[in-house]
């Protein structure tokens, strides 16, 4: 009998949540043009971190949008001791609420090279397309106010998916709740960062300086894409990240490849051989101890991964390749393994600028993605040790004449800052509430992932605020995040607003 009563209560609860979502959906549909107009205005402001003038314009835009929605305590947050770009804060306190949830998104974007964008596209001049460029999409006019937006249309602009969509989804979710006569069930803290794409250099200082103001039961990170199947997902962690920059050298000046080929060392070939030594033909990293520190997945995480819909065949077809790097390892499993990738290589010239020379140097940027148990600095040192083991003299500066005359193989290695992976347990009470809230918005089973493939400095929330951070992404998986032709599919944007609203009204 007790089970029956509990079951009936659960059914009523789910129906109530679904009714709330329908009310949000109806409100947003009626306001489509106002929502899109505001979003397009926001996207039209350049948001590269190095452009402090335009970052300030973005900050003022967000603050005005928050004030128009009667969000309280709207302000810029800075660290005490360091000049930094401001995080934007606001709050809503609900009488009787017993929990406080912080909603995070970032308003800065990746640097852009406008020449690499498709013909007719400019990063900060938003354009509406009838579908994706990859599906031969065409630019179209924004519809008249008496016409609806097709949910499959896309807006192309820097920040459209990463992560101005997150900012606007959060703000529009709160507005829709209030305007439909409902009320959040939790106290809400709004936090929008300006330096995420630059490595969140000052985030820990801001959190530390304003810890009392930012105290929350959980942080919800609205960043990243939904599952490749299109189903919403909840991610309980993010991989860590670190980089290793390597330069190897040949002669002091470029040499004629006919006069000196087969005799002078070729740094392009040397670097290719060095990088190739870091992986075997099965895609495994050969660097000593590379996998030694990994914390095994929990039983709950293993179970969750088994239930993730396979997207491998779909993505191979979409991306145009046949074999994955690690044979027999699914994409979902692969992102739970430490990785070593080459972000870029450069030596000499190619194409129209190619010439018959032996270049003087070759450079590469190595990207290390970390999982729980890895220490970012220790992982970098393993790479350095491997380079030395290949016979290289390693320095941190360009080699001197004396060093060139003494060592046959020289590598300049510089290490950038990084951060560790962070995860929240999937069976935490707050995690279960978040899952239930997201689940209330869709009929399909929500995808649960122990960690996301990308990296976010989630560790700072636990280290400085002593709370967990859980990622609830909204963008389409093919949004060209960080690349040219970034875009957001409108249905993902609408869905994102509904998801954020459901989280603000979670039981």
Helices and strands as residue ranges (DSSP letters): H 2-30, H 32-43, H 52-68, E 72-77, E 87-92, E 100-106, G 114-116, E 127-129, G 133-135, E 139-140, E 154-156, H 164-179, E 187-193, G 196-198, H 203-209, H 211-214, E 218-221, E 233-235, E 237-249, E 255-256, H 257-260, H 267-276, H 299-306, H 312-319, H 331-334, E 339-346, G 351-353, E 357-358, E 361-370, H 376-389, E 393-395, H 401-406, E 410-415, E 422-423, H 429-439, E 447-449, E 452-455, H 459-465, E 468-471, E 487-489, H 490-504
